[in-house]
Protein backbone atom coordinates (compact mmCIF):
# COMPACT_ATOMS: atom_id res chain seq x y z
CA UNK A 1 0.00 0.00 0.00
CA UNK A 2 1.45 3.32 -1.03
CA UNK A 3 1.26 6.48 1.04
CA UNK A 4 -1.13 8.07 -1.47
CA UNK A 5 -3.58 5.15 -1.30
CA UNK A 6 -3.36 5.05 2.49
CA UNK A 7 -4.10 8.77 2.69
CA UNK A 8 -7.09 8.29 0.35
CA UNK A 9 -8.43 5.52 2.58
CA UNK A 10 -8.02 7.73 5.66
CA UNK A 11 -9.74 10.57 3.80
CA UNK A 12 -12.74 8.37 2.96
CA UNK A 13 -13.02 7.16 6.55
CA UNK A 14 -12.76 10.67 7.99
CA UNK A 15 -15.42 11.98 5.58
CA UNK A 16 -17.80 9.24 6.71
CA UNK A 17 -17.03 9.99 10.35
CA UNK A 18 -17.51 13.73 9.83
CA UNK A 19 -20.87 13.09 8.15
CA UNK A 20 -21.97 10.93 11.08
CA UNK A 21 -20.91 13.60 13.57
CA UNK A 22 -22.73 16.33 11.63
CA UNK A 23 -25.93 14.27 11.60
CA UNK A 24 -25.54 13.75 15.33
CA UNK A 25 -25.09 17.51 15.80
CA UNK A 26 -28.27 18.22 13.83
CA UNK A 27 -30.23 15.69 15.89
CA UNK A 28 -28.94 17.27 19.08
CA UNK A 29 -29.94 20.74 17.88
CA UNK A 30 -33.43 19.48 17.10
CA UNK A 31 -33.59 17.77 20.50
CA UNK A 32 -32.55 20.94 22.30
CA UNK A 33 -35.11 23.01 20.40
CA UNK A 34 -37.83 20.54 21.39
CA UNK A 35 -36.69 20.54 25.00
CA UNK A 36 -35.78 16.85 25.06
CA UNK A 37 -32.02 17.21 25.48
CA UNK A 38 -30.13 19.56 27.84
CA UNK A 39 -28.45 22.48 26.07
CA UNK A 40 -25.05 21.53 27.48
CA UNK A 41 -24.87 18.54 25.13
CA UNK A 42 -24.62 20.95 22.20
CA UNK A 43 -21.14 21.99 23.30
CA UNK A 44 -19.73 18.48 23.04
CA UNK A 45 -21.53 17.88 19.75
CA UNK A 46 -20.06 21.04 18.24
CA UNK A 47 -16.57 20.07 19.41
CA UNK A 48 -16.91 16.55 17.97
CA UNK A 49 -18.23 17.86 14.64
CA UNK A 50 -15.42 20.41 14.42
CA UNK A 51 -12.81 17.73 15.16
CA UNK A 52 -14.27 15.42 12.51
CA UNK A 53 -14.31 18.16 9.89
CA UNK A 54 -10.76 19.18 10.81
CA UNK A 55 -9.53 15.61 10.40
CA UNK A 56 -11.25 15.32 7.02
CA UNK A 57 -9.68 18.60 5.89
CA UNK A 58 -6.25 17.47 7.07
CA UNK A 59 -6.46 14.17 5.18
CA UNK A 60 -7.73 15.95 2.07
CA UNK A 61 -4.76 18.31 2.04
CA UNK A 62 -2.39 15.43 2.86
CA UNK A 63 -3.80 13.35 -0.01
CA UNK A 64 -3.58 16.19 -2.52
CA UNK A 65 0.03 17.00 -1.61
CA UNK A 66 1.25 13.44 -2.17
CA UNK A 67 3.21 12.98 -5.44
C-alpha positions as CSV (number, residue, x, y, z in Angstrom):
1,X,0.0,0.0,0.0
2,X,1.5,3.3,-1.0
3,X,1.3,6.5,1.0
4,X,-1.1,8.1,-1.5
5,X,-3.6,5.2,-1.3
6,X,-3.4,5.1,2.5
7,X,-4.1,8.8,2.7
8,X,-7.1,8.3,0.4
9,X,-8.4,5.5,2.6
10,X,-8.0,7.7,5.7
11,X,-9.7,10.6,3.8
12,X,-12.7,8.4,3.0
13,X,-13.0,7.2,6.5
14,X,-12.8,10.7,8.0
15,X,-15.4,12.0,5.6
16,X,-17.8,9.2,6.7
17,X,-17.0,10.0,10.3
18,X,-17.5,13.7,9.8
19,X,-20.9,13.1,8.2
20,X,-22.0,10.9,11.1
21,X,-20.9,13.6,13.6
22,X,-22.7,16.3,11.6
23,X,-25.9,14.3,11.6
24,X,-25.5,13.8,15.3
25,X,-25.1,17.5,15.8
26,X,-28.3,18.2,13.8
27,X,-30.2,15.7,15.9
28,X,-28.9,17.3,19.1
29,X,-29.9,20.7,17.9
30,X,-33.4,19.5,17.1
31,X,-33.6,17.8,20.5
32,X,-32.6,20.9,22.3
33,X,-35.1,23.0,20.4
34,X,-37.8,20.5,21.4
35,X,-36.7,20.5,25.0
36,X,-35.8,16.8,25.1
37,X,-32.0,17.2,25.5
38,X,-30.1,19.6,27.8
39,X,-28.5,22.5,26.1
40,X,-25.0,21.5,27.5
41,X,-24.9,18.5,25.1
42,X,-24.6,21.0,22.2
43,X,-21.1,22.0,23.3
44,X,-19.7,18.5,23.0
45,X,-21.5,17.9,19.7
46,X,-20.1,21.0,18.2
47,X,-16.6,20.1,19.4
48,X,-16.9,16.6,18.0
49,X,-18.2,17.9,14.6
50,X,-15.4,20.4,14.4
51,X,-12.8,17.7,15.2
52,X,-14.3,15.4,12.5
53,X,-14.3,18.2,9.9
54,X,-10.8,19.2,10.8
55,X,-9.5,15.6,10.4
56,X,-11.3,15.3,7.0
57,X,-9.7,18.6,5.9
58,X,-6.3,17.5,7.1
59,X,-6.5,14.2,5.2
60,X,-7.7,15.9,2.1
61,X,-4.8,18.3,2.0
62,X,-2.4,15.4,2.9
63,X,-3.8,13.4,0.0
64,X,-3.6,16.2,-2.5
65,X,0.0,17.0,-1.6
66,X,1.3,13.4,-2.2
67,X,3.2,13.0,-5.4
